[in-house]
Amino acid sequence: MNLFDILDGICFSKKKNLPVNVEDDKAFQPYIVNRWLSMLDPSAAKIVNATVNRYGHNFSNEELYKMLVEVLPRYKRQKINYIKKPSKDVS
């Protein structure tokens, strides 16, 4: 299981339970999952900011996964473009 399987379960296929225990899986890093979710869609970024970033600090990984599945709407399958930090122009 990798990060993109977790994102697929949260956004596209809406799997309530993952086959692997999220607590023991090193692929589920809440910061990284939230970051990729915020790059999915502007509405997803607002939902993540309004819920997870305010109230999700004390959740376990499994509780956070289940909350994200319930809170975020189902999206059409798409590629999530990584948004890079703009590089400084050194001249």
Secondary structure, DSSP 8 states (H G I E B T S, - for coil): --HHHHHIIIIIS--SS-SS-TTT-TT--HHHHHHHHHHH-HHHHHHHHHTHHHHGGG--HHHHHHHHHHHS-------------------
